[in-house]
Each structure stands twice: as structure tokens, then as C-alpha cells.
Amino acid sequence: MNAYADAKSFIPQKPRVDPDARTTPVPTEEERARVREKLEAFRLQSAAFRRPLDAKPPEQISPERRDELAKMLALPDRAAITAEEMAFRRKNQAIVETAQ
């Protein structure tokens, strides 16, 4: 008898699983409807959470202020811009765009 053949029999083998066999039961139509309702409730709740609580319409600015902001935005940027400066620029750009 071959010693290698004896050692090979002691190596644990993974059990063979039929890929077509279902291990979980098929959900019923009532279960699917319940899951759909919960999903819709979650989507509504998460959308409400993302929406700002104190959303206000953008305030109207005077044409002089709009022109002033447009001139500021036309100036060249520095070599290194901080995130705060970029946020300020984006805010002013949005104000100018909505005022036009």
C-alpha cells in the first residue's frame, strides 16, 4: 500500500454542493409585498433625512451686488486654493447664476 494514498484520505474535503439546489425557501407574495412596503418606507425616510429642514428660497440680490460678485469671480485664483475658498467661490457662482 502506498503511504501517500493513505495520507491523502485524511485531508478534509469540502462537501460537494449542488448549485441548482435552493437552500432558502422561495418567498411568498405576501412576504414580497411586505419587503416592498418596508423598502418604500425606508426610501421616503432617507429622502426626508437628506432634505434640509430649513430650506429657504435663495434671496434676491441687487443687480449691483450681482455685478460685484461677477467681478470677484472673474479675478484669477491663487496657485493654492483652500477648500473653504472653493466653497465660497461655488456659493457666489450659484448666486450669480440664479440672479441672471
C-alpha positions in Angstrom: 0.0 0.0 0.0 1.2 3.5 -0.8 1.8 5.8 2.1 0.8 8.8 0.0 -2.6 7.3 -0.7 -3.2 6.8 3.0 -2.2 10.4 3.9 -4.4 11.7 1.1 -7.5 10.1 2.6 -7.0 12.2 5.8 -7.1 15.6 4.1 -10.5 17.2 4.8 -12.6 17.6 1.7 -15.2 20.2 1.1 -18.7 18.7 0.7 -20.0 18.9 -2.9 -23.0 21.2 -3.1 -25.4 21.1 -6.0 -25.5 24.7 -7.3 -29.1 24.2 -8.5 -30.4 23.2 -5.1 -32.1 26.0 -3.2 -31.1 26.3 0.4 -33.5 29.1 1.2 -37.3 28.9 0.7 -38.9 30.9 -2.1 -40.6 34.0 -0.6 -44.3 34.1 -0.8 -46.2 37.0 -2.5 -47.2 38.4 0.9 -43.5 38.4 2.0 -42.5 40.2 -1.2 -45.2 42.8 -0.7 -44.1 43.4 2.9 -40.5 43.8 1.8 -41.6 46.3 -0.9 -43.5 48.3 1.7 -40.5 48.4 4.0 -38.2 49.4 1.2 -40.6 52.2 0.1 -40.8 53.5 3.7 -37.0 53.4 4.0 -36.6 55.4 0.8 -39.1 58.0 1.9 -37.5 58.3 5.3 -34.0 58.6 3.9 -35.1 61.2 1.3 -36.7 63.2 4.1 -33.5 62.9 6.1 -31.3 64.2 3.3 -33.7 67.1 2.6 -32.6 70.3 4.6 -35.0 71.1 7.3 -34.9 74.8 6.9 -34.7 75.0 3.1 -35.3 78.6 2.1 -35.6 80.0 -1.4 -32.5 81.9 -2.5 -32.7 85.6 -1.6 -32.9 88.1 -4.3 -29.8 90.3 -4.7 -29.5 93.6 -6.3 -28.0 94.0 -9.7 -25.1 95.9 -8.2 -24.3 93.1 -5.9 -24.6 90.6 -8.7 -22.1 92.6 -10.8 -19.8 92.9 -7.8 -19.8 89.1 -7.3 -19.3 88.5 -11.0 -16.2 90.8 -11.0 -14.8 88.9 -8.0 -15.3 85.6 -9.8 -13.6 86.9 -12.8 -10.4 87.5 -10.9 -7.6 84.9 -11.2 -7.2 82.4 -8.4 -4.1 81.8 -6.4 -1.8 78.9 -7.0 -3.1 77.0 -4.0 -6.8 77.4 -3.0 -8.2 76.1 0.2 -11.5 74.1 0.4 -13.1 77.0 2.2 -12.2 79.4 -0.6 -13.6 76.9 -3.2 -16.8 76.6 -1.2 -17.1 80.4 -1.1 -16.5 80.6 -4.9 -19.1 77.9 -5.6 -21.7 79.7 -3.4 -21.1 83.0 -5.1 -21.2 81.4 -8.6 -24.6 79.9 -7.7 -25.9 83.3 -6.5 -24.7 84.9 -9.7 -26.3 82.2 -11.9 -29.6 82.3 -10.2 -29.7 86.1 -10.3 -29.3 86.2 -14.1 
